[in-house]
Amino acid sequence: MLARTAGDLFWLARYMERADYVARLLQVAGHMNAVRVDDDRSSEWESAIVAAGCLESFNEAGDTPDEESVIRFLAFDRSNPSSIVNCIDTARRNARSVRTSLTTEMWEAVNVASQELGSFTEGPLDADRLAEFLEWVKARVGLFHGVCSNGMLRRDSFCFIRTGQFLERADNTARLLDVKYHVRLPDVSDVGGVVDYYQWLAILRVVGARRAYRVLFKGRVQPAHVAELLIKRTVFPRSLAFCYEQITQHLDAIQAQDPDLAADARRQAHAMYAQLRFARIEKVIEDGLHEYLTDVVDRTRDLGSEIAKGHLF
């Protein structure tokens, strides 16, 4: 496979997954903001900017991190490369360049999403329309990955798409779980209280993990159990361990042009998978969940660079 084709497939999947993540990030910020009982309404929206990795560019724009400015920046701002509209448009450009490597349904899923996007960007959105838009983004991304899974040959092109999808999802899951670290509670005494409980519940709800949590842990939502579910439980498809399990499998299946050059990425992926799969959550929390998640984000970014280097794109 041409390196340019591999790179476009890899980034096509990453940008589609990133659009889904930003939509979920805005939802979790909205849910957390809804249960806040004091007058500080900026914390949740500022946390969304931090978790999206856009704090520097947002500050350069000179905006205040309130609901309106954060939603505009993360969803519709063309100057933000990771905004939802830019993610979908960039994904379409990548899909167009590798059109012959995609199934008809995959191309249509991306192309139609790009066309329908205009109906949401023509004017200001009220709360109901915004909620509809975020659900639409999640549905279109889910459709793309669904038709990819059901109709694509299990060859290198499929493996590059899946590697990109799960590398992006691993990064996003770590960032989304870390949102809780950046959100200030009204008071220190509120740790373990009602607001704290509903904030953790909001994270589970947005990643579609409420039912999974109840099946695996039952009872009241506890931070340690949320962390365990989203870090090491391979039975949940958005956990970090599941993502890295998929990354290792698909990297191993790719027929690299230079196996020795690509081996470094495989070694890094396998080492990361082992660390996540056998993590001791009590130790992770004792040493600092935020620090652990920051390390995961950094190592995931480094792995992405190593994959690109190993496959020459």
N, C-alpha and C positions, 0 to 999 in steps of 0.2 A: 504494500500500500504506500502511496506517495505520502511523504511527511506532511505536506500541506493539507491533504485530505484528512489525515489522522487528526491534525490539529483543529480543523474546522468541526469535525464530528465531536471531538472532546469538548470544545468550547460551546458548541450548539447545546449540548446537554447541560453544561454548567450554567449557561445563561437562562435556560428554561427553568432549571431548579432554583436559580437565584431569584427569579421573578416570583416563584411560589414562596420562597423564604421571606422576601420583603413584604409580601401580602400578609403572611402569618405574623411577622414582626409588628406590623401596624395593628393587626387585630389584638395581639397580646398587650400592646401599649394601651389600646382603647379599653380593654377589659380591666387592666390594672387601674387605669385612671378612673373608671366608673366606681370602684370600691374605695377610693381615697376619701377620707372623712375630713381632712384639713383643707386649708386654702392653697397649699403648694401643688399646683397643677402642671409644673414643668418637669418634674423628676422622671415620670414615665416616658415622656416624649424625648427628653434628653437621652434616656437610656436606650431608646430605639435607635437614635443616631449613632451612639457609641457601639451598639451591637451590630449595626450595619457596616461598621468600619468607615464611616463617612464624617467623623467629627471634624477633621481638619478642613475638608472642603466645605462643610456646612458653616463653620466659623468664618471662613474666607468670604462667604456670601453676606455675612453680617446680620443674619436673621436671629431672632430670639427663638429658643426651642419650645415653642408652644404647639398646640394641636394642629392649627392651620398650616404653619410653616413647615413642620416636620412631614405632614402628609403630602404637601405639595412637593417637597424636596425628594422624598423617598419614592413617591408614586409617579409624579408627572414631570419633574424637572429635567429638561434635556441636557443641562450642564452637568448632571450627576450621572456618570457612566453606569452606576448600579441601580438607577431608578427603574421602576417596573416597565415604563414605556421604552426606555433604552434597552433593557434586557430583552424584551420581546422583539424589538426591531433588529437588534444585533443578532439574535438567534435566527431570525428570518434570513438575514444576509448570509450567515454561515450555512443555513440549510440550502439556500439557493446555489451556493458554490459547490455543494456536494449532493446536488439533487439526484444524481444517478446512483448514489449510494444509499438513498432512503427509499422506503416503500411509499406508494401513493398516499396512503393514509397518514404517514408521518409528515410528509410535505404539506398536505392539506391542513393538518392540525396546527402547524406553525403558521402557514399562510393565512388561514381564516382568522386565527388569533390576531395577527397583525392588522387585518382588515377591520375586524370588529373593534379593535382598540380605539379607533377614531370616534366611535359613538360615545365613549366615556371621556374623551379629552376635548370635546367641543365646547363645554361650558362648565361652570362650577357645579360640584356635586354636593347634595345635601347628605345627611347622615345615612338615610336609607339607600340612596344611590351609591354612596361610598361602600357600604356593606355589600351591596350587590356586585360592585366592581371587584372587591377583594375575593369574594366567592367565585366570581367568573374567572379570575386569574388562576386560582387553585384548580378549578375544573378544567381549564384549557391545558394546564401543565400536566394534570393527571391523565387527560386524554392522550397527550403526546407520548408520555411514558407507557401508557397502556397499549397503544397500537405498536409501539416499538417492541414491547415484550411479546406481543402476540403474533407479529407478522414479519420480523426481521430474522434473516439467517444468522446462525451463531458463528459468525466469522469475525475477523479483526475489526470491521466497522462497528459491529454490535458491541464488542468489548471496549472500544474506545468511548462509545457513547455511555455505556454503563460505568466505566471508570470515571468519566467526567461527572456523571450524575451523582455518584456516591461520594466522590471527593468533595464536591460542592455541598452535599447534604451533611457530611461529617463536619465541615467547617460551620455550616449554618446551625446545626444542632448544638454545637459547643457555644456558639454565640448566643443562641436563643436561651439556653439554660443559664448563661451568664448574665442575661438581662436582669435577673433577680438581684444580682450583686449590686448593680448600678442604681436600683430603685430605692430611694430613701423611704423608710417607714416614718409615720408621723412622730413616733417616739421610740426610744430604745426598748421601753417596756412592752411595745407592741410585738416584739419577736415572739412567735408562737401564738399570737392572738388572732382575732378574726380577720383583720386586714391582711396579715401575713399569710394566713390559710388561703384566702381567696386569690392572692397573688400567685401562689404555687398552683392552685387549681386552674388559674387562667393559662399558665404555661402548659399544663396537661391538656387543657381543652383545645388550645390552638394547634398543638402537634397531633391532635386526634388520639390522645393516649388515655383519656379518662376511663374508658372501658377496660383497656389493657391493664391500667393501674389497679382497678377494682378486682379484676380476675387474679392478678398476681399477688397483691398485698392486702386487699380488703381494708375496711376500717378508714379512719381519718387520714387525710393526706399529710404525709410527713416528708420534710425536705430530703432526708437520707434515702428514702424509698424512691422519690422522684429522681434523684441523682443516679441511683442504682439502675432504674429503668432506662434512663436516657444515656447512660454511659456503657454499661456492661451487659445488659440483657439482649442476647442475640435473637430472641424470639420477637422483638419489636423492631420493625423495619426502619425506624428513624433513630435508633440508638447508635452511638458511636461505634460500638463493637460490631453491630450488623453491617454498618457502612464499610468498615475496614475489612470485614470478612469478604464482602463483595469486591472491594478494590483488589485484594490479594488474588482472588480467584480469576478476575478478568485480566489483571496484569500477567499472571502466569500463563493465561491462554493465548496472549498476543504473540504472534510470530515476528519478533523484532528483527530489523535489518542487521543490527549489531547486538547480539545477545549479551556480550560482555558490558557494553555501554548501558543497556537497559537493566542490567542486574542490580545496580545500586538502588533504583527505585523499588524494585521488588523486595530487596532486603529491608529498606526503610518501612515499606508497607507491612511486611510480616512482623517486624519488631513492634510497630505501633499496634497492630492487631493483638499481639500477645499481651502487651501492656494493658490494653483496654479490657480484653476478655477476662483476664485474671486480676483485675484491679480489686483492691480491698476498699470498699467505700468508706468504712470508718477511718482508714488511714488517709484517704483522699480528703475527707472533710477536716480531719485533724490538722493536716498540713496546709489546708486552704483550698477550697473548691475553686475559687476565682483563679488562683495561681495555676491550678491543675488545668483548667479550661483554657487559660491563656497559652499554656504550653502546647495543648492540643491544637489550638488555632495556628500557632507558629509552626509546628511540625507538619501540619496539613498543608500550609502554604509552601513550605520547603519541599514537601513531597510532590506537589504540583509542578514546581520548577524542575525537580529531578525527572519527573515523567516526561516533561517537554524536552529536556536535554537528552534523555535516553532514547527518545524516538524522533529526535531531530526536527521538532517543530517549535 
